[in-house]
Amino acid sequence: MNSLKKSLTILTLLLVAFVSVAAVNIVSTPWTVDKSHSAVTFSVRHFFTPVNGKFNDYTANITFAADDLKNSSIEVSIPINTIDTDNEKRDGHLKTADFFDAEKYPTMSFKSSKIEATGDNKFVATGKLTLKDVTKDFKLPFTLLGVMEHPRNGSLIAGITSEFVIKRNDFGVGTGDYISDAVIGSEVKVQLNLELNAKK
């Protein structure tokens, strides 16, 4: 009888522990981006060859849990002046009214209205993308690479990656002779690789 009671007690404790862990997992977690292990990069064709670039600064407000998508959200803002294609003259030109017009429109941004699962660890954030004076409905697909406890301090870390295409002419990025895609491609391939730390 004592053995049965002991077994039931152990089982009860295990169930309580399981429920507690599950409760933690289903609550959307606010995350901060570890910028030293993250990057916002892009690629666009020049004649035939892709030219790569990145944005050296950005802010991201991310609240996410795969089991609590209703309360998950993504908001990203990127200062245009941080564009970097490893060519100072080209970067300066991209900031002018010929392209981004950074003085008039200093940031580009995305804000989600909902996040849905599309497959195993795959999701899409639907929301609004604003670039220059144009705001459009946009779907931002991303993959959750994993979630784990940091081996040193026990805090939660996660990784997400996203690849998508922006058609620059849809947002007026390229005026006059630069509207044509004969020299500069119309499609800009963007990649986000973000390492996240759970806010304490």
HELIX and SHEET records of a PDB file:
HELIX    1   1 ASN A    2  ILE A   26  1                                  25    
HELIX    2   2 LYS A   35  HIS A   37  5                                   3    
HELIX    3   3 LEU A   69  ASN A   71  5                                   3    
HELIX    4   4 ILE A   80  THR A   82  5                                   3    
HELIX    5   5 GLU A   88  LEU A   94  1                                   7    
HELIX    6   6 ARG A  168  PHE A  171  5                                   4    
HELIX    7   7 GLY A  176  ILE A  179  5                                   4    
SHEET    1   A11 ILE A  83  ASP A  84  0                                        
SHEET    2   A11 THR A  49  PHE A  55 -1                                        
SHEET    3   A11 ALA A  39  HIS A  46 -1                                        
SHEET    4   A11 ILE A 184  ALA A 198 -1                                        
SHEET    5   A11 THR A  29  VAL A  33 -1                                        
SHEET    6   A11 THR A  59  PHE A  64 -1                                        
SHEET    7   A11 SER A  73  PRO A  79 -1                                        
SHEET    8   A11 THR A 107  GLY A 119 -1                                        
SHEET    9   A11 LYS A 122  LEU A 131 -1                                        
SHEET   10   A11 VAL A 134  GLU A 149 -1                                        
SHEET   11   A11 LEU A 156  LYS A 167 -1                                        
END                                                                             
